[in-house]
């Protein structure tokens, strides 16, 4: 049987109708989606306190993070005593518009800085999100990344590669160690970003080439690395270089982190300037009034 051809105008009409239909948005692109992770060992009162602190309403999606999960991702890099036996760190993550980058705020976190979290999240493939990490009392914050990644997976509706999770957690630990060794957490975080940038540019093919990048960046930034630092960071960055990463996208994310850091530094300068001017005016008032 011979099939009749569809008239040209009918075909055009169907195509126009198809283009007019709303496109389906994948679950990993819902701007505004918010998920909260709570440490399993928080008391009911502590949970309520943290939810209020986060300004999270009762309808927000909540998931728990266990101490076992924290040990799973940190046990290779930290001893059991450092990780602890209770899951207390909690996090809130909200997906933001494409291209907005990663912004992190912390409370009661003593060892891991906001940029350290942001750097590690970039390594894990997280992008375009607002993150808040907190605990009911002062904690190191090393376990906080576990909850953030779990929250992102839930909010975005996709799983993060396990190898990327491990590398992200190790990066956070090594950056914190370096910050303690050189006495400057910000410089340590900047150093890690610079190394990742050079790896993305140079695409090293051997551990020796990775080590050369690390040593050269340390020299440029006037950072003295001991042999253990060099060995630990080289091992980490070899794993990083072997991840299945979209290097162009990573470079864009690192640039956004720089913009955030620079804007925060600028804001800090202006805050100090305003405070100084305020003190000066108050002093002058005191002089003239007397």
Secondary structure, 3 states (H helix, E strand, C coil): CCCCCCCHHHHHHHHHHHHHCCCCCCHHHCCCCEEEEEECCCCHHHHHHHHHHCCCCCCCEEEEECHHHHHHHHCCCCCHHHHCCCCCCEEEEEECCCCCCEEEEECCECCCCHHHHHHHHHHCCCCCEEEEEECCCCECCCCHHHHHHHHHHHHHCCCCCHHHHHHHHHHHHHHHHHHHHHCCHHHHHHHHHHHHHHHHHHCCCCHHHHHHHHHHHHHHCCCCCCHHHHHHHHHHHHHHHCCCCCHHHHHHHHHHHHHHHHHHHHHHHHHHHHHHHHHHHHHHHHHHHC
